Amino acid sequence: MGGVVRRFTISMGILGISLAAHAQSGLRDRDPDLEGTKKVLGELQQANIHSGAFYMLSRIRIADAGFSENYYLPTGDVQGGINLRVEAPQRLYFVPRRKTVFTFDLVPAYSFFRAGSRQGQFDYSARADAHFLFNHLYLDAYTLLSDQIRAQISDVNRLATQRDEETGLGGEIKYSSRTSAIFSARYRETNFPNNRFQPGDVPVNQLDRVEKNGRIALHHKTFPLTSLFAAAEVSDYTFDRAFTKDSSRRYFGGGFIRSAGRTSLRAEAGRTVLSFDDPSQRDFTGLTGNVVLSRGTNRWNFTASGARDVGFSIYENNNYYISSLGRIVIDYAATRRLTLRGGTAVERDDYDVPVGGVLREDTLTFTSAGFLYAFRKLQTGVDAGWYTRDSNVLPEDSGIRWVLHLSFTP
C-alpha cells in the first residue's frame, strides 16, 4: 500500500509540474489569484504587530476543554465541574520576498480538567509552513507537532491527550481562469501517550497509528456561479497495537461549489472503500460526503452542514463506525459589539458488527444559545445548552453544558 501512496504522490507532482509549466508558458489568466494565496495575504492584513519583513498575530483565549469546534458537542468529562482551557495562539510571518512567506505557529495551553482538584496539564501545538505564491501555482510545505487534550466524542466520549507528528505538501495549480487542481500529500503519526492525561477506563492507545494520505481534486468553473469538481483520495493506515485495523482507504467522488453573493453552497459525495489487510475483518464500502450551506446578511449569519464518514473504533469486534452528522448555527449582530448566537447539532454513530446480538447505535444531540460581546481588544461570551447521548449499549448521559469564550488581542 505504501507503494501506491508513493506512486500517487509522484504522479500528482508530475501533473503539477507539467500544468505549471504550461501555465507559465504564456497563458494569460483572467483571474490569476489562487485561494491559498488569497488566504495568506488576508492573514497578513490581520496581523497586529509589524516590523519590516516580520508580522505577528497574537491572541489569548479561554474555552471549555470539552467543547469541540468540529462537532459542537461536549464530552461526558465536562459534567460535575468546570473544565477550562487557556490558550495563547501566536503566529509569526516572515516575508523575505514578494512570492515567499514563512509562517510559524505556536499554541501553548493549559487545561483544567478535573472538578474539585487542582490537577491540570500543559500542552501545545506547533507548526511551520513555507508558502510559495506564484502566478499560477501555490505551494505549502509544512510540518507540525502537537500534544493536546482533545474531545474524543464519538466512540469513547472522553477527553484524551493526542500527540500528532505530521509533514505534508499541499497546493493549487490554476491551469486557466476556469480550471484548477487542488492537491495534498501527508504523513502523520498519531499516538495517545500513557504518561499524559488519558481516560482510565478506555484503552485509547489502541488507536496509535501511522497514516499516509494523498488527495487531488480537479475543479472547473462550468457555470458563472458554480464550479464542478472530481476528487480522488488514497490512504494507508498502520496501527502500533491493534494490527487487525491495518487497512487502506480509497475514495472517488465529486461535487460542486456555488457562490452567489452572500450565499455559498459546497457539496461533495463519493464511494469510499475501507479494506483491512486481515481477510477475516469486515470491510466497508459505501457513500460518504459532506455539504455546507452558508448565508449572510448585514446582521444575520446562517450555516447548515452535514457529513457522513467512517471512523476507527475500539469497541469490541468493531474496527470502525459510521458517523452521520448534522449541524445548524445562527449568529445575529444585535449591536456593533453584541452578537447573539444559537445552534443545534445531531450525530448518529452506527456500528457494523453485533456484540451479544446487539448492533451498537449512539445518538448525540446538543442545542445551545449564547452571546459574544466585543470590547476594543477583548471578546467574551457564554454558550449554554442541553446535551444528550442515547445508546443501546452505553449508559444514557444528559444535562446542561456551559461553554465560556474569552479572547484577548494584545
C-alpha positions in Angstrom: 0.0 0.0 0.0 2.9 2.4 0.7 4.0 1.9 -2.9 0.5 3.0 -4.1 0.7 6.2 -2.0 4.2 6.9 -3.3 3.1 6.4 -6.9 0.0 8.6 -6.3 2.3 11.4 -4.8 4.8 11.1 -7.7 2.1 11.2 -10.3 0.5 14.2 -8.6 3.8 16.0 -8.6 4.5 15.3 -12.3 1.0 16.5 -13.1 1.5 19.7 -11.1 4.9 20.5 -12.7 3.6 19.9 -16.2 0.5 22.0 -15.7 2.5 24.8 -14.0 5.0 24.8 -16.9 2.2 25.1 -19.4 0.6 27.9 -17.4 3.8 29.9 -17.2 4.5 29.5 -21.0 2.4 32.5 -22.0 -1.1 31.7 -20.9 -2.9 34.8 -19.7 -5.4 34.1 -16.9 -8.3 36.5 -16.4 -8.3 35.7 -12.6 -4.8 34.6 -11.6 -5.4 34.7 -7.8 -5.4 31.3 -6.1 -7.4 30.5 -3.0 -4.3 29.7 -1.0 -2.6 32.9 -2.0 -5.7 34.9 -1.0 -5.8 33.2 2.4 -2.1 34.0 3.2 -2.4 37.6 2.1 -5.6 38.0 4.1 -3.9 36.7 7.2 -1.1 39.2 6.8 -3.6 42.1 6.8 -4.9 40.8 10.2 -1.5 40.9 11.9 -1.5 43.2 14.9 2.3 43.6 15.1 4.5 44.6 12.1 8.2 45.3 11.7 9.9 45.1 8.4 9.6 41.7 6.9 8.1 40.3 10.1 4.4 40.2 11.0 2.8 38.8 14.2 -0.7 37.7 15.0 -1.1 37.2 18.8 -4.1 36.0 20.8 -5.1 34.7 24.2 -8.3 32.8 24.6 -10.2 30.6 27.1 -12.6 27.9 26.1 -14.2 24.8 27.6 -11.9 21.8 27.2 -14.9 19.6 26.4 -16.1 21.8 23.5 -15.2 20.7 20.0 -15.4 23.2 17.2 -15.6 20.4 14.8 -18.7 18.7 16.3 -20.1 21.3 18.6 -20.7 18.6 21.2 -19.2 18.5 24.7 -18.0 15.2 26.1 -19.2 13.4 29.2 -16.0 14.5 31.0 -17.3 18.1 31.5 -20.1 17.1 33.9 -19.7 17.8 37.6 -17.2 20.7 37.4 -15.5 23.5 35.5 -13.2 22.3 32.7 -11.3 25.3 31.3 -8.6 25.5 28.6 -6.4 28.6 28.4 -4.6 29.1 25.1 -2.2 31.7 23.7 -2.0 31.3 19.9 0.9 33.1 18.3 1.6 33.3 14.6 4.8 34.8 13.2 5.1 35.7 9.5 8.4 36.2 7.7 8.2 37.7 4.2 11.7 37.7 2.7 10.4 38.1 -0.9 7.1 39.0 -2.5 6.4 35.4 -3.6 7.6 33.7 -0.4 6.1 33.7 3.0 7.2 31.6 6.0 4.8 31.1 8.9 5.4 29.8 12.4 2.5 28.9 14.7 2.8 28.1 18.4 -0.2 27.5 20.7 0.8 26.9 24.3 -2.1 26.0 26.5 -3.1 24.8 30.0 -6.1 22.7 30.7 -8.0 22.3 34.0 -10.0 19.1 33.6 -11.0 17.7 37.0 -13.6 19.1 39.4 -12.7 19.6 43.0 -8.9 19.3 42.4 -6.1 21.4 41.1 -5.0 18.9 38.5 -4.2 20.1 35.1 -1.9 19.7 32.2 0.2 21.9 29.8 0.0 21.1 26.2 1.0 22.7 22.9 0.7 22.8 19.1 3.5 24.0 16.8 3.6 24.3 13.0 5.9 25.7 10.4 4.9 26.4 6.8 6.7 27.6 3.7 4.3 29.3 1.3 5.2 29.9 -2.3 2.9 32.3 -4.2 3.4 32.1 -7.9 1.1 33.4 -10.6 -0.5 30.0 -11.4 0.9 27.8 -8.6 0.5 27.9 -4.8 2.6 25.5 -2.7 2.5 25.0 1.1 5.2 22.7 2.6 4.6 22.2 6.3 5.5 20.2 9.4 3.6 20.2 12.7 3.9 18.7 16.2 1.1 18.8 18.7 0.4 17.3 22.1 -3.1 18.4 23.2 -6.1 17.3 25.2 -8.9 16.7 22.7 -12.5 15.7 22.9 -12.8 12.2 21.6 -16.6 12.5 21.3 -17.6 9.6 19.1 -17.0 6.0 20.1 -15.4 6.7 23.6 -17.0 10.0 24.7 -13.9 11.1 26.7 -11.2 13.7 26.9 -7.8 12.3 25.9 -4.3 13.6 25.2 -3.4 13.1 21.5 0.1 13.6 20.1 0.5 14.1 16.3 3.6 14.5 14.2 2.8 15.4 10.6 4.6 16.5 7.5 3.0 17.3 4.2 2.7 19.3 1.0 -0.4 21.0 -0.4 -1.2 23.4 -3.0 -3.2 24.6 -6.0 -2.5 24.8 -9.7 -4.5 27.2 -11.8 -4.4 25.9 -15.3 -6.8 28.6 -16.7 -9.4 31.1 -15.5 -11.9 28.2 -15.3 -9.8 25.1 -14.4 -7.6 24.4 -11.4 -6.3 21.4 -9.4 -6.0 21.2 -5.6 -3.7 18.6 -4.2 -2.2 17.4 -0.9 0.0 14.6 0.4 0.8 14.0 4.1 2.5 11.6 6.5 1.1 11.5 10.1 2.0 9.6 13.3 -0.8 9.7 15.9 -0.5 8.3 19.4 -2.0 8.6 22.9 1.0 8.6 25.3 0.5 6.8 28.6 2.4 9.5 30.6 -0.2 12.1 29.8 -3.8 12.5 30.8 -5.9 9.7 29.4 -9.3 8.1 30.3 -8.6 5.3 32.8 -11.5 3.1 31.6 -10.8 3.2 27.8 -7.7 1.9 26.0 -7.4 4.8 23.6 -3.8 3.8 22.8 -5.4 1.1 20.6 -5.8 3.9 18.0 -2.0 4.7 17.9 -1.2 4.6 14.1 0.7 5.9 11.1 -1.3 7.5 8.3 -0.2 8.2 4.7 -2.7 10.2 2.6 -2.8 11.7 -0.8 -5.7 13.6 -2.5 -6.3 15.5 -5.7 -9.3 17.4 -6.8 -9.9 18.9 -10.3 -12.1 22.0 -10.4 -13.8 23.5 -13.4 -15.9 26.7 -13.3 -18.6 25.2 -15.6 -21.2 27.9 -14.9 -20.8 31.6 -13.9 -21.6 31.0 -10.2 -20.9 27.3 -10.0 -17.7 25.1 -10.1 -17.8 21.4 -10.5 -15.0 19.1 -9.3 -13.9 15.5 -9.2 -11.8 14.2 -6.4 -9.7 11.1 -5.7 -8.1 10.1 -2.4 -5.9 7.2 -1.2 -4.8 6.4 2.4 -2.8 3.8 4.2 -3.1 3.0 8.0 -0.7 1.0 10.1 -1.5 0.5 13.8 1.0 0.0 16.5 -1.1 -2.3 18.7 -4.4 -3.2 17.0 -2.9 -5.0 14.0 -6.3 -6.1 12.8 -7.1 -2.4 12.0 -4.2 -2.2 9.4 -6.0 -1.0 6.3 -6.2 1.1 3.2 -8.8 3.5 2.1 -9.9 4.5 -1.4 -12.2 7.4 -2.3 -13.5 8.7 -5.6 -16.3 11.3 -5.8 -17.2 14.7 -6.9 -19.3 17.7 -6.1 -19.9 21.4 -6.7 -19.3 24.8 -5.2 -21.8 27.6 -5.8 -21.1 31.1 -4.7 -23.8 33.8 -5.2 -23.3 37.0 -3.3 -23.6 36.3 0.4 -24.8 32.7 -0.2 -22.4 29.8 -0.7 -23.1 26.1 -1.0 -20.5 23.3 -1.2 -21.4 19.6 -1.6 -19.3 16.5 -2.1 -20.1 12.8 -2.2 -18.5 9.7 -3.4 -17.7 6.0 -2.9 -15.4 5.0 -0.1 -13.8 1.6 0.3 -12.0 0.8 3.6 -10.2 -2.5 3.1 -8.5 -4.3 6.0 -5.3 -6.3 5.5 -6.6 -9.1 7.6 -9.1 -11.0 5.4 -11.1 -12.1 8.5 -12.1 -8.5 9.2 -15.2 -6.8 7.7 -14.5 -4.2 5.1 -16.6 -1.0 4.5 -18.0 0.1 1.2 -20.4 2.9 1.0 -21.3 6.5 0.3 -19.5 9.3 2.2 -19.7 13.0 1.8 -20.4 16.4 3.2 -22.4 19.5 2.5 -22.1 23.1 3.8 -24.6 25.9 3.2 -23.9 29.5 4.5 -25.9 32.6 4.1 -25.1 36.1 5.4 -26.8 39.4 5.6 -26.0 42.7 7.3 -27.0 41.2 10.7 -27.7 37.5 10.2 -25.3 34.7 9.5 -26.6 31.2 9.0 -24.7 28.0 8.5 -26.0 24.5 7.9 -23.8 21.4 7.4 -24.0 17.7 7.2 -21.4 14.9 6.8 -21.2 11.1 6.6 -17.9 9.4 7.1 -16.1 6.4 8.7 -14.0 6.5 11.8 -11.8 3.9 13.6 -13.4 2.3 16.7 -12.0 0.5 19.7 -15.4 -1.0 20.6 -15.0 -4.8 20.8 -15.0 -6.7 17.5 -15.7 -3.4 15.6 -12.9 -1.8 13.6 -15.0 1.1 12.5 -18.2 3.0 13.0 -20.2 5.1 10.5 -20.8 8.7 11.6 -23.7 10.9 10.3 -23.7 14.5 11.5 -26.0 17.5 11.0 -25.4 21.0 12.4 -27.1 24.4 12.2 -25.6 27.6 13.6 -27.2 31.1 13.6 -25.5 34.4 14.6 -27.3 37.7 14.9 -25.4 41.0 15.3 -27.8 42.8 17.7 -25.4 45.8 18.0 -21.9 46.7 16.8 -20.5 44.8 19.8 -23.1 42.3 20.8 -23.7 39.1 18.8 -26.4 36.6 19.8 -25.9 33.0 18.7 -27.6 29.7 18.8 -27.2 26.3 17.3 -28.1 22.6 17.3 -26.2 19.5 16.3 -27.1 15.9 16.0 -24.8 13.0 15.4 -25.6 9.3 14.8 -22.9 6.6 15.1 -23.7 3.1 13.8 -21.5 0.0 14.3 -21.2 -2.9 11.9 -20.5 -6.0 14.0 -23.1 -7.0 16.6 -21.8 -7.7 20.2 -24.0 -10.1 22.2 -26.6 -10.0 19.4 -26.8 -6.1 19.5 -25.7 -3.6 16.9 -24.5 -0.6 18.8 -26.2 2.7 17.9 -25.3 6.1 19.6 -27.2 9.3 19.1 -25.8 12.6 20.4 -27.5 16.0 20.4 -26.5 19.4 21.7 -28.7 22.5 21.4 -27.3 25.8 22.7 -27.8 29.6 22.9 -25.5 32.3 24.0 -23.8 35.6 23.1 -20.4 37.2 22.3 -19.6 40.7 23.3 -16.6 42.5 21.8 -14.6 45.3 23.5 -11.6 47.0 21.9 -9.2 44.2 22.4 -11.3 41.7 24.3 -14.1 39.4 23.3 -16.1 37.4 25.8 -19.3 35.4 25.9 -21.1 32.2 27.1 -23.0 29.4 25.4 -25.3 27.2 27.4 -27.3 24.2 26.1 -28.8 20.8 26.7 -26.7 17.7 25.9 -27.9 14.2 25.5 -26.3 10.9 24.5 -28.5 7.9 23.9 -27.0 4.5 23.3 -28.3 1.0 23.2 -25.0 -0.2 24.8 -23.6 2.7 27.0 -25.5 4.4 29.9 -27.5 7.4 28.9 -25.9 10.8 29.5 -27.7 14.2 29.6 -27.6 17.6 31.2 -26.8 21.3 30.9 -23.4 22.1 29.4 -21.7 25.5 29.6 -19.1 26.9 27.3 -17.1 30.0 28.2 -15.5 32.2 25.5 -12.8 34.7 26.3 -10.3 36.0 23.7 -7.8 38.9 24.1 -5.7 40.5 21.4 -2.6 42.4 22.7 
